[in-house]
Amino acid sequence: MSHPDPRAENSLDAPARVAPLSGALDARSQRFQQTLPTWSLTVRRIPVGSEGAPRLDTAPVPYGQLVRVDGAGLRLRLNAYPTAPVRLAWEWEGFDGRAGGSGELRFEAGQLEQTLAPPDAGLWRLRLLQLEGEPVILPGAPVVGRMIEGDEPAGLCWWHGHGQLWPWWTQMAVLEAAPGLAGSWTNVSEQPPVTVTCAAGKAFYRLAAP
């Protein structure tokens, strides 16, 4: 709120002579500079996320603990701008026992988002450990399902290895199983992925509305 004349007042004839103005300010860095008008009252509201430590979220949002991604990879996004660089160690662990590599990820001050791609198609567990920076609430070892090229974005997927099968899905549904197509169908789980031992014998699976 400002006016070049400090004695200015509003009146019935000029009700907006002294009126509030709004604008945007880039405050993503640790320091910023702004020139304020004379005879002004300035209020700046700077979002800093929720109370407590910043939180690292995944995009897409997980269904249970499972996040389904395409070739672009998994987006990791902070819910507030870090005031100093945040350094994380990451490691991919395959459900079929494969080691998917490891490395470090760094969020610079004023940076919200990074992308991390699973090694290839299949089910991978992502483990994160903070190495440096202000404390960040990390997701609890999310399971990331990377689609094979040409897969439909919805439906029942699976991955296999070491005599086991892992059906998984990312829409609101219940996994059902039956010894034959004629039934009878029984509920297996509402939360993917599900571990199936191949030695248990033949079975059919489908997704049903919850």
Buried (B, 14 or more C-beta within 10 A) or exposed (E): EBBEEEEEEEEEEEEEEBEEEEEEEEBEEEEEEEEEEEBEEEEEEEEEEEEEEBBBBBEEEBBBBBBBBEEEBBBBBBBBBBBEBBEBBBBBBBBEEBEBEEEEBEBEBBBBEBEBBBEEBBBBBBBBEBEEBEEBBBBEEBBBBBBEEEBEEEEBBBBBBEEBBBBBBBEEBBBBBBEEEEEEBEEBBEEBBBEBEEEEEEEEBBBEEE
